[in-house]
Amino acid sequence: MNPARDGRPNRVFMDVGSTIIKYVRFDAAGAISDGGYFPRDYAQAVGAQAAAILTSELGWRPGHDAARICSSANGGLGVGVIGYTERFSARWAAKAAFNSGANVRWATTTQDWPRTGAAAVDLLVLAGGAEHGPTARQEAWLDQAKALPVVADAVVFAGNTALAAAVRARWPGAIIAGNVAGDDLRWQGDALAVVLREAYLRDLVQSKGLGSLQSHSEVPIMPTPAVVQESFAAILRGETAIILPAPLLLLDIGGATTDVFYGGELIADDAGSRPQPPINRHVFTHLGVSASRATVLERLSLAERLGEFLRVIDPADADRRYHALREGDGSWATPELLAEACLFLALAECASGERTGHRLALERVAAVCITGGASQLCRVPRLERIVRLCGARDAVIRRDDDYRIWIEGMARLDPLARQE
């Protein structure tokens, strides 16, 4: 039944993803009336398909009904970071980029550039230089960065604000954001995150076929990871009806990527004494249930603890599956196993710190919550065994099977921030 047909206004939340378009609809009283999925039709522009779903499938009426839309359809902006120092500038700028919903392809310094193998990116972020510090050495660093063969569509500077004119002289049109490091070298990356999020929105609207869809949404079309992070922060502050103990580890496992959200208290002590952002996101762009299937199977086949993983999820068939994967045969892998593999591989990499930039102390985790497509595929007992295997032995496991985390984040978006 279409609740719009009885004349009462209704509201739709929509997530335009890489592989599916998800929606949930609310009745006039604010209760959820229905929800569902539509597979992406790659023969048409994503914005056109989403608009057609709203109007033709859901009966959405302009001027009468409300809609809020987020999207991860373009996989996020690709960002490269060159920091004045690796310890503060590069890492903090990378964190700000992750927190904005972008994907960091590489983060390096001018000295480490030869070892980076840096790929082309949408945005280059230059970060560093203590605020009010001497600028001579910092300008020499800008000259070094300018000489590097970076391929990027645009440049954002998030360093010493006294260098703004010097930056624009070298990169006309560069965007100047706030310094990621404050006077006392504390985290100050929120301003950069806002700049990158706005760039993401422009990329979605102008380049990815969502321009016409913006007129349907009462809020800016936000990147989905930013929506989930808004909800994550609200949960930690105790502002929602979603009650989860802290420290909390939230994994959003979707069709193309796996996002991990965590607080600074989970960063292992061996990361050093430098201050850490209170909320962090890391995206594993190679871990997804459908679009990243081949990569997940390859990574799983090479995993050091592959045998242990297979035994905790299905001991009876573990040996056969082990040999099949080692021999390159993953044809038997179900979506459920792929989602479980994403969880296992993401936790293993968080525990090692190889990709996140710092190691997580999983033994401190009090709760692990699984959201995204994996929440519809996985069974809690199997998830519990995987989490225990990876080191979070005392954590409770929650599966966000009704997408309450995404809904909470969407409800918190500000209609007054709409960009025409």
C-alpha positions in Angstrom: 0.0 0.0 0.0 1.2 3.5 -0.8 0.5 5.8 2.2 0.8 8.8 -0.1 -2.4 7.8 -1.9 -4.7 8.8 1.1 -3.7 12.5 0.8 -1.7 12.7 4.0 1.9 13.9 3.8 4.6 11.3 4.3 8.4 11.5 4.6 11.1 9.4 2.8 14.7 8.8 3.8 16.8 7.5 0.9 20.3 6.2 0.6 21.7 6.1 -3.0 24.4 3.6 -2.8 26.9 2.0 -5.1 24.9 -1.2 -5.6 21.4 -0.6 -4.1 19.1 2.3 -3.4 17.6 1.9 0.1 14.6 3.8 1.5 12.4 4.0 4.5 9.1 5.8 4.7 7.3 7.4 7.6 3.6 8.1 8.0 2.0 11.4 9.1 2.5 10.3 12.8 6.2 9.8 12.3 6.1 6.0 12.5 7.9 3.8 9.9 5.3 2.6 7.4 7.5 0.6 5.0 11.0 0.4 3.6 12.9 -1.6 1.0 15.6 -1.7 -1.7 16.0 -1.2 -5.4 19.0 -2.5 -7.3 21.1 0.1 -9.1 20.3 0.3 -12.8 23.6 1.2 -14.3 22.0 1.9 -17.7 20.7 5.2 -16.4 22.1 8.0 -14.4 21.9 7.4 -10.7 20.1 10.7 -10.0 17.4 9.9 -12.7 16.8 6.4 -11.2 16.5 7.7 -7.7 14.1 10.5 -8.7 12.0 7.9 -10.6 11.8 5.7 -7.6 10.7 8.6 -5.4 7.9 9.7 -7.8 6.8 6.6 -9.6 7.5 3.8 -7.0 6.9 5.7 -3.8 4.4 8.3 -4.9 6.4 11.2 -3.5 4.7 14.5 -4.3 6.7 17.8 -4.6 5.4 20.5 -2.3 3.5 17.9 -0.3 5.9 15.2 0.9 9.4 15.5 2.4 12.5 13.6 1.5 16.0 13.4 2.8 18.7 11.9 0.6 22.3 10.7 1.2 24.6 9.0 -1.2 27.8 6.9 -1.5 27.2 6.3 -5.2 30.5 7.6 -6.3 32.5 5.8 -3.6 33.7 9.1 -2.1 36.2 11.6 -3.2 39.7 10.3 -3.6 42.1 12.4 -1.5 45.9 12.6 -1.3 47.6 14.2 1.7 51.1 15.8 1.8 52.0 16.8 5.3 54.7 19.0 6.7 55.3 16.2 9.2 54.0 12.6 9.2 53.3 12.4 12.9 50.9 15.4 13.2 50.1 17.1 9.9 49.7 14.1 7.5 47.9 11.8 9.9 45.5 14.5 11.2 44.6 15.7 7.7 44.0 12.1 6.7 41.7 11.7 9.7 39.8 14.9 8.8 39.4 13.5 5.3 38.0 10.2 6.5 35.7 12.0 8.9 34.3 14.0 6.0 33.3 10.9 4.1 36.2 11.0 1.6 38.6 8.2 0.9 42.3 8.8 1.5 44.3 7.1 -1.3 47.6 8.1 0.3 49.1 10.3 3.0 52.8 11.1 2.9 55.5 13.8 3.3 57.7 15.3 0.7 60.6 13.2 2.0 58.6 10.0 1.8 57.0 10.7 -1.6 59.4 8.4 -3.6 58.0 5.4 -1.5 54.4 6.4 -1.8 53.5 5.3 -5.3 50.9 8.0 -5.3 48.0 7.6 -7.6 45.9 10.4 -9.1 43.3 11.9 -6.7 40.4 14.3 -6.9 41.8 16.5 -4.1 45.3 17.2 -2.8 45.4 18.3 0.8 48.5 20.1 1.9 48.7 20.1 5.7 51.1 21.5 8.2 53.1 24.2 9.7 52.5 25.3 13.3 50.2 28.2 13.6 52.1 31.5 14.1 55.4 29.6 13.5 58.3 30.8 11.3 57.3 30.6 7.7 60.6 30.4 5.9 61.0 26.6 6.3 57.3 26.1 5.7 57.5 28.0 2.4 60.5 25.8 1.4 58.2 22.8 2.1 55.6 24.3 -0.2 58.2 24.6 -3.0 59.1 20.9 -2.5 55.4 19.9 -2.7 54.9 22.0 -5.8 57.7 20.2 -7.5 56.2 16.8 -7.0 54.3 15.1 -9.9 51.0 15.1 -8.1 47.9 14.6 -10.3 44.9 16.2 -8.6 41.8 18.2 -9.7 42.0 20.7 -6.9 44.2 21.7 -3.9 43.1 22.3 -0.3 45.5 23.9 2.2 45.1 23.1 5.9 48.2 24.5 7.6 49.6 27.7 9.0 47.1 30.3 8.0 50.0 32.9 7.5 50.9 30.9 4.4 47.6 31.5 2.6 49.1 34.0 0.1 52.1 31.8 -0.5 49.9 28.8 -1.2 47.7 30.7 -3.7 50.8 32.0 -5.4 51.9 28.4 -6.1 48.4 26.9 -6.6 46.0 29.6 -7.9 42.5 28.7 -6.9 43.6 26.7 -3.8 41.0 26.4 -1.1 42.2 27.6 2.3 40.9 25.6 5.3 41.7 26.0 9.0 44.9 24.5 10.3 44.5 20.9 11.4 46.9 21.6 14.3 46.0 24.3 16.9 48.4 26.5 18.8 49.0 23.8 21.4 49.3 21.0 18.7 45.9 19.7 19.5 43.5 18.2 17.0 41.7 20.9 15.0 40.6 19.1 11.9 36.9 19.9 11.9 37.3 22.9 9.5 39.1 20.7 7.0 36.4 18.0 7.3 33.7 20.6 6.5 35.6 21.8 3.4 36.1 18.3 2.1 32.5 17.4 2.8 31.3 20.4 0.7 33.7 19.3 -2.1 32.1 15.9 -1.9 28.7 17.4 -2.3 29.7 19.4 -5.3 31.3 16.3 -6.8 28.1 14.3 -6.2 25.8 17.0 -7.6 27.9 18.2 -10.5 29.7 15.1 -11.7 27.8 12.1 -10.6 24.3 12.7 -12.0 22.7 13.8 -8.7 22.1 17.5 -9.7 18.4 17.1 -10.5 17.9 15.0 -7.3 18.9 17.8 -4.9 15.6 19.6 -5.6 13.8 16.5 -4.1 15.7 16.7 -0.8 15.0 19.0 2.1 18.7 18.7 3.2 22.0 18.7 1.2 22.7 15.3 -0.3 25.2 14.2 2.3 27.8 11.4 2.0 26.4 8.3 3.7 29.5 7.8 6.0 29.0 11.3 7.4 25.4 10.5 8.2 26.5 7.3 10.0 29.2 9.2 11.9 26.7 11.8 13.0 24.6 8.9 14.5 27.7 7.3 16.0 28.7 10.5 17.8 25.1 11.0 19.1 25.1 7.4 20.5 28.4 8.1 22.3 26.9 11.2 23.8 23.8 9.3 25.0 21.4 11.4 23.0 19.6 8.5 21.2 17.4 5.6 22.1 20.2 3.3 20.7 21.9 2.2 23.9 25.3 0.6 23.4 28.2 0.4 25.9 31.4 2.2 25.3 34.1 1.9 24.0 32.0 1.2 20.9 33.3 -0.1 17.6 30.8 0.4 14.7 31.3 -1.3 11.3 29.3 -0.3 8.3 29.8 -3.2 5.9 28.2 -2.5 2.5 28.4 -3.7 -1.1 31.6 -1.8 -2.0 33.3 -0.7 1.2 33.6 -1.3 4.9 33.7 1.7 7.2 35.0 1.5 10.8 34.0 4.1 13.4 35.8 4.3 16.8 36.7 6.7 19.6 40.2 7.8 20.4 40.2 5.6 23.6 40.5 2.5 21.4 43.8 3.6 19.8 46.5 1.5 21.3 49.0 3.0 23.7 51.9 2.3 21.4 50.5 4.9 19.0 52.4 7.5 21.1 51.4 10.3 23.4 50.1 12.7 20.6 46.5 13.9 21.0 43.9 11.9 19.0 40.6 13.0 17.5 37.7 11.9 19.8 35.9 10.3 16.8 37.5 8.5 14.0 36.5 6.8 10.7 38.5 4.5 8.5 37.3 3.1 5.2 38.5 -0.1 3.7 37.8 0.6 0.0 38.7 -3.0 -0.9 36.2 -4.7 1.5 32.6 -5.0 0.2 30.1 -7.8 -0.2 29.3 -7.4 -3.9 31.3 -4.8 -5.8 34.5 -5.8 -4.0 33.9 -9.5 -4.0 37.0 -10.5 -6.0 39.3 -8.4 -3.8 37.7 -9.8 -0.6 38.2 -13.4 -1.7 41.8 -12.7 -2.7 42.6 -11.0 0.6 40.9 -13.8 2.5 42.8 -16.5 0.7 46.1 -14.8 1.8 45.0 -14.1 5.4 47.4 -15.5 8.0 44.5 -16.8 10.2 42.3 -18.1 7.4 42.0 -21.5 8.9 40.9 -20.2 12.3 38.4 -17.9 10.6 36.8 -20.7 8.6 36.7 -23.0 11.7 34.9 -20.5 13.9 32.1 -20.0 11.3 31.7 -23.6 10.1 34.1 -26.2 11.5 32.5 -29.1 9.6 33.4 -27.6 6.2 36.5 -25.6 7.2 39.1 -27.8 5.6 37.4 -28.0 2.2 36.9 -24.3 2.1 40.5 -23.6 3.2 42.0 -25.6 0.4 39.5 -24.1 -2.2 40.4 -20.6 -1.2 44.1 -21.3 -1.2 43.8 -22.7 -4.7 41.9 -19.6 -5.9 38.3 -21.1 -5.9 35.8 -18.8 -4.2 32.8 -19.6 -6.4 31.0 -21.2 -3.5 31.3 -18.1 -1.2 27.8 -16.8 -0.2 27.0 -13.1 0.5 26.9 -14.0 4.2 30.4 -15.4 4.2 31.7 -12.4 2.2 30.2 -10.1 4.8 31.8 -12.2 7.6 35.1 -12.0 5.7 34.8 -8.2 5.5 34.4 -8.1 9.3 37.3 -10.5 9.9 39.7 -8.7 7.5 38.7 -5.2 8.8 39.2 -6.2 12.4 42.5 -7.9 11.6 43.8 -4.8 9.9 42.6 -2.6 12.8 44.5 -4.8 15.2 47.7 -4.6 13.2 47.4 -0.9 12.4 48.9 -1.4 8.9 46.1 0.4 7.0 44.5 2.6 9.7 47.8 4.3 10.6 47.5 3.3 14.2 46.7 0.1 16.0 43.4 -0.4 17.8 43.3 -2.1 21.2 40.4 -4.5 20.4 40.6 -6.0 23.9 39.1 -2.7 25.2 36.0 -2.8 23.1 32.8 -3.1 25.1 30.4 -3.4 22.1 30.7 -4.1 18.4 27.7 -3.0 16.2 27.3 -4.2 12.6 25.3 -2.0 10.3 24.9 -1.7 6.5 24.1 -4.6 4.2 25.9 -7.1 6.4 23.3 -6.5 9.1 20.8 -8.1 6.8 23.0 -11.1 6.0 24.8 -12.2 9.1 23.8 -14.2 12.1 24.8 -12.9 15.6 26.3 -16.2 16.9 28.8 -16.3 14.0 29.6 -12.6 14.3 30.3 -13.2 18.0 32.8 -15.9 17.2 34.6 -13.8 14.6 34.9 -10.8 17.0 36.2 -13.0 19.8 38.8 -14.5 17.4 40.0 -11.0 16.5 40.6 -10.0 20.1 37.4 -8.3 21.3 36.7 -11.1 23.8 34.5 -9.1 26.2 32.4 -7.2 23.6 28.7 -7.6 23.2 27.5 -7.9 19.6 24.7 -5.9 18.1 23.3 -6.2 14.6 21.6 -3.1 13.3 19.1 -5.1 11.3 16.5 -2.3 11.1 18.9 0.4 10.0 18.2 2.5 13.2 21.7 4.0 13.1 21.3 5.3 9.6 17.8 6.5 10.3 19.0 8.3 13.5 21.7 10.1 11.5 19.3 11.1 8.7 16.9 12.5 11.3 19.7 14.7 12.7 20.5 16.5 9.4 19.7 20.2 9.4 17.1 21.3 6.8 18.3 24.9 7.3 21.7 23.9 5.8 20.2 23.1 2.4 22.2 24.3 -0.5 20.3 25.5 -3.5 
